């Protein structure tokens, strides 16, 4: 049995599709789980409830934690440590391996122009501090020999079927598709990497089912030489057959609009990721698994074919 905790999100759904070659028993766990494959098992659970997590994990050989929470700092600070603690204890109790899908919020901003698995950890945001804390919780159990686990980190991601949590979809794809004006954050002249979600799903399935991948940190496969914000807008506009109109939202905009739009207030502390190069290196994964990430132009074309074709 392999189990996905936090099913229903785009990464969890891509992962579920890719696990078919590895297991005939797949359990999808969330508050309101729905099948991805015809033979999936569903299990309703609240990941902040230790007893429910324990039952959800029981009988599993491999567990994937892909949960995503609403983009609210206080919620992250309250819920994430509980979720991680519950998952770690359940996996230890039932002797399950754990794969944790993570982001890069904990990295030192001075090094995000060339992120590797060895990039220094120095969060400068409250959300980043949460991610650093829960990663440390996992690594501590690994170091003590109590658990086999791995952390799989992604850059910001893009891909088909993303309904939430994709700035590229909300700020560029959607407005450009309706002949509107695309938006970018802080500085449109800086390169910004994005991980293609189908690649992330394939990579997580590979990592979970590779014995010697455990007890390490991995960067999920992501194309090199990322476009700048302006180049992203031009590439997407060209594929859509639209005029590449765009507007850059300066930092002061988020300070002002945060009083009226809570999401803008939440996003403000992460703007440093857009005012400098944001380059994600997945060489380790690519060389170990002979994996070629989807090229950005190909990813853009697939998204438009899936989501915006008429």
N, C-alpha and C positions, 0 to 999 in steps of 0.2 A: 504494500500500500504506500502510495506517495500522496502527500497532502499539501494543498495550497491554502495558507492562512491569509485572508484578505482577498478572496476571490471576487471577481466582478469588475475589477479595474482593467485598464488596457494591457498592462504588463502581465497580470495574472491570466488574462484570457489568451494572450499570445503564448505564454508558458504552457497552459493547459493543452493547446493544440499541438505543441511540440513534444509532449510527454508520451504520446501514444506509442512510439517505438520502444519505450523503456518500461512501461507498466500497463497492465490491464485493469488495475485497481487505482483509480484516482478520486480523491475526496476533495471537494471544494467547500471551503468554510468561510462564511461571512454572516452578517445579520440576516440577509435575505439572499442566500445563494441560488444561482441558476446554473444549469448544465451548460457546458461548452461543447462537450462530446456526448454522443448518445448514451454511453454507458457510465458516465460520471456519477459518483455518489455525492449527494449534497448534505451538509450538516450546518444547521443554524447555530451560531455562537457569537457572543460578544467577547472580543479579544481582551477587554479590560477585566473580564471575570475569570479568575484563576480556575475555578471548578469547570467552567465550560471549556476553557482552553485545554485542560487536562483530558477531558472526554474527547475533544476534537482531534487530539494528537494520538490518542491510544491506538495501538495497532499499526502505526506508521513506521516505515523504514526511513523515509526521507521527508523532511518538512521544509517548505519554502515559505518564508515570511515576506509577502509582497504588499502588505497593507498600506493604504494611503489614507491620511486624515485630512479633514477640511483645513484650509490654509489659514489657521488661526494659532498664533504663538502660544496663548494660554492653554489651548487645547493640547497642543503638542507637549508642552511642559508637564501637564497633568497626566495625559494618557500614555505617551510613548514609553516612559520608564515602567509603567504598570504592564503594558503589553509585552515589552521585552522580558521583564522579569517572569511573567506568566509563561511565555513561550520557552524560555531557557529552562525553567524548572520542569515543565512538562516534557521537554525533549530529553532532559537528563533522566527523569523518572522512567520514561518509556524507551530509553536508549535509541533515540532517533538522531539521525544526522540533520543538521540545519543549514539552510542556505538563506542568507539575509540579503534582500534587494535594497540597496542603499543609494544615497546621492552624494554630492561633493560639498555640501554646505560647511563641513567641518574643516576644510582645507584653508591654509594660510593664504589670504588674498594676494600676497606678494608672489605666490608661486603658481597661480592658476593659469598663467600663460603657457605652462607646460606641465600639466598634471599627470603624474604617474602614481603607482601604488605606494611609492615612498615619499610622496609630497608631505611636507610637514603639516601637522594638525594644529591649527590655531584659529578657532572660530571667532568671528567678530560680530556675529549676529546671535540673537537669542535662539533662533531656529537651528543655527549651526551648533550652538552649545548643546542643544538637545541631541542632535545627531551624533556628536562626539561622545556624549555620555552613554548612549545606548550601544554604540559600537564598542566602547570600552567594557561595558557589561558583558558583551559576548566574548570579546577577546580574553577577558579575565578567566572565564570558564574554560576556554580552550587552553590557556597557559597552565591552568591547574590540572589539566587532563580529565576534566569532568565531561567534556563534550567534544564531538567532532563537528566543526562548523566552518563556514566560510562567509566572507562578505563580498558581494558582487556589486560594484558601484557603476552608476550610469551618469553620463552628462545630462543636461536638460534633454528631454526626448521629444521626438516628433514621429508621426506615423499615422496610418489610417485608423479610423474608429475612435479617435480620442475626443471625448466629449468635454473633459475637464482637464485642468492642470497643464495645458500646453499653450504657452505664450505665443509660439509661432503660429499655431492654429488661430488663436483669437485675434492677434494683432496683425497678421499678414494674410494667411490663407482666406479667412472669411471675408474681411473687407475687400481684398483684391478680387475675390470671386464675384462680388456684387458691384464692381467698378468703383469701389470706394477708395479711400486713402489708407494705405498701410501705415502702421505705427511701429516705432522701435524705441528702445529705452536708452537714455543717456548719450550714447555715442554710436552712430551707425557706421563708423569707419574701423571698428575693432572686429577681428575675427571671433566667431562664436560657434563652438561645436555643438552638435545635437546627435544623440544616439537614436537610430532607427528602431522603433519598437519591435518589429518582427525579428530583427537581429538580436535584440535583448532577450526575447522569448527563447530563441534557439540556443543562445549562449547559456542561459540559466539552466535549461534542460541538460545540456552537455556537462556543465559544472556539477550539477547535482548527482549525475550518474557517472562521474569520474572519480575513482577512489583517491588518487593522489592529488586531487584539486583541493582537498579539505585542509583546514587550519591555515588558510592564506587569505589575502585580500586580492581581488581581481577587478580589473577595469573591463567592462563589457565592450564588445567590439564597436568601434566608432570610426568613421572615415576620417582620414587625416586631411590637412590643409583646409580647414573650415572656411567658408565664405565670411566676409564681413556682413554686418547688418544690411548695408545697402546692396551688397551682392545677393544676399538671400532674397531681398525684395525684388530685384531685377530677374533672378532666376525663376521665381514663382510667377511673376507677372508675365514673363515670356511664355511659360508653359500654359498659362491660362489665356494667353492672347489679350492681355490687358495692358493699359498704360501704367508704368511703375511709379505712381504717385505715392509719396510717403511723408510722414511727419515724425520728427524726433521729440519724444517727451522728456524734457529736462528734469533734473532732480527736484527742483522747486515745485514742479507740478504735483508730485506725490505728497509733498508736505502740505500743500494747499488742499488738494482733493481728498486727502485722508480724513479730513473732518466730515466729509459727506459720503465717501465711498470706502467702507472698511477694508475692502480688498487692496486698495491703493496704499492704505496705511500699512497693511501687512507686507506689501511688496517692497516698501521703501528701504528696509534694512538689507535687501538683497541686490540693490542697484549696483553695488560695486562689481558684480559679475558682468555688467554690461558697459562699464566705463574703461575697460582694459581688455587685452586679449584673454580669451577663454578657450584654451586648447587642451583637449583630452586625449591622452596617449594610451592606446590599448594594445601596444606591441606585445606585451607579455601573453595576453590571451591569443592574439593572432598567430604568434609563433608556436605556441604550445598546441593549438588545435587546428593549425593550417586553415584559418578562417579569414575570408576577405569581407570586410564590412561593405554594406550597400553604399554605393557612391551617392553623393548628395543629389545630383541631378536625377538619378534613378529613383531615389526616395521621394523626391518632389513629384515626379511623374506618377508614381504609384498612388500617392495620396490624392492627387487630382482625379485620377481614373476612378478611384474608389468613392471619393466623397463629393467631388464637384463636377463630374461629367454630366452633360445635359443630353 
